[in-house]
Amino acid sequence: MSSKFFERRSVRNQLKTYLESKGWINLNWSEGFSSLVLETIVPPYITVTLDDLGKVELEIGRDPNINKAFLRKVQIDIYMEDENRVNAITDDISDFLDIEPILIKDNNTTVIGSMVSDTSSIIADTNVPSFEEEESLRWGGVVSCTYDTFYPNG
């Protein structure tokens, strides 16, 4: 069993807790991404997306219902009011991806799996805003990382 919904939700919840401990409060959050959302984004805003990169075979001849492992790409899009804030939060998110394993929890907050980052895959970038539409001026950042995702009991 795997659940990208619970994985994405767990990344968002743990990232939110981590950022709040660093002083980043009153952020707007979403999960997944829709082009319709882009028009209504008001900084400070963070969205978490997760892509399935496939299944990993841990051993030959294993029971297919035990120790399932998957590769996931987590991407965090950030929208802030100015360049200094987007650079600072991008650094904090990169640190989070580097040092914090993710415990995948279901709706009952039961741990059903875990995610461990491949720290060599962390990429962080900031984007200069378009000054053509000053009413929607916002600085953007993107941080992504590949995770090994494990479900110990299938």
N, C-alpha and C positions, 0 to 999 in steps of 0.2 A: 504494500500500500504506500502511496505517496500522495501528498496533497499540496499542490503549488499554492492554493489559497492560504492554507495554514502557514506555509513557509513564508510567503510574502507578508502576512499579518504579523508573524513572529519577528521578522526583520524590522518591520516598521515599529512595533512596540518596543523592542530592545533599543533600536536607534533613537527613538523618541526619549526614552529614559536616559540614555547616555548623553544626548545633547542637552537635556534639561539639567543634568548634573554639571555640565560645562557652562551653564548660564543662558542657553538658547531656549527661551520660553516664548509663548504666544505665537508659535509657528502654525501655519495652516498645513494640513496633511491630506494626502489622498493615496490610494493604491491603484496600480494600473495606470494606463494612460489613454486618453482619448483626445483627438484633435479638437473636439468641442470644448474640452476643459481649457485648452491653451488660450482661448479668447477670454476666459473669465478668471484667469490667474491673477491674484493680487498678492504681491510680496508682503511678508516673507512666506514662501510656499515651498513645500517639499513633496515629491511624489516618488513612490517606490514601485518599481516594476521588476518582474522576474521572468527570465526565459529558460526554457528547458533545453539543455544541451545534450541530453541523452542519458542512457543508463550505463553504469560501470559494472563490469563483471569482476567480482572479488576473487573468485577461485573457480577452477574447472570442476565440473561435476557437483556443484553445490546444490542444496535444496533451493528451488526457485522462490520459496516463500520466506526464506530467512536471510537477513542481512542484505537488504536491497540498498543499492547505492546509486546516486544520480549526480550529474553535473548540472549546476544551475548558474546562470549569470544574473547577478543582482545589479540593477542600475538605479541610481538615485539622482533625480533631476532636482535642481535647486534654483529658486528664483528669489533674488534679493533686491533691495533698494539701491545699493551702491557696490562698487568694486571691492572695497575693503571687507564688507560683510560677506560677500560671496566667497572671497578668497579664504577668509577665516573659517567659515563653516565647512568649506570644502576640505580644508586641512583636518578639521575635527572629525568629519565623516570618514576620511581616509584612515585616520588613526583607529576609529571604531572598527572598520573593516579589517584592519591589520591585526588587532589584538583581541577582539571579542568573538568567541564562538557563539553561534545562535542555537538556542534550544527551541525546537519546533513544538508548539503547544496547540492542542485542539481547543474546541469551544469550552471544554471543561477545565482548561488550564493544565491538563495532563500532558507531560512530556512524551511525545510520540517519536521523536527523532532529533537529529542534530545536524548542524551545518558548520563546516570549518573552511575558512577562506584559504585560497591559494594566494598568498601575499604577493607573489611575483606578478600576479595578474591585475593588481590594483592600478587603475588609470583615473586620473583626476584632471579636469580641464575647466576653464572658465570661458565664457563667451561674452563678447562685447555686445551691448544692446543696439538695436536699430534706432537711430535718432530720427527716423522719418516720421514716426508716430509717437510724439512726446507724451501723449496721454497714456500710453502703455509702456513707458520706459521701465525696464527691469533688467537687471544683470542676471545672467544664468550661469550655472555650473553643472557639471555632470561628473559623477564618481561611479565607477563600475568595478566589479570584482567577480571572479569565478569561485564558486563554492563546491566542495565535495559534500553531498547531502546523504545522510545515512538514516535508514529505518531499521532498527535492530531486529524487529519481529515481523518483517514483511509487511 
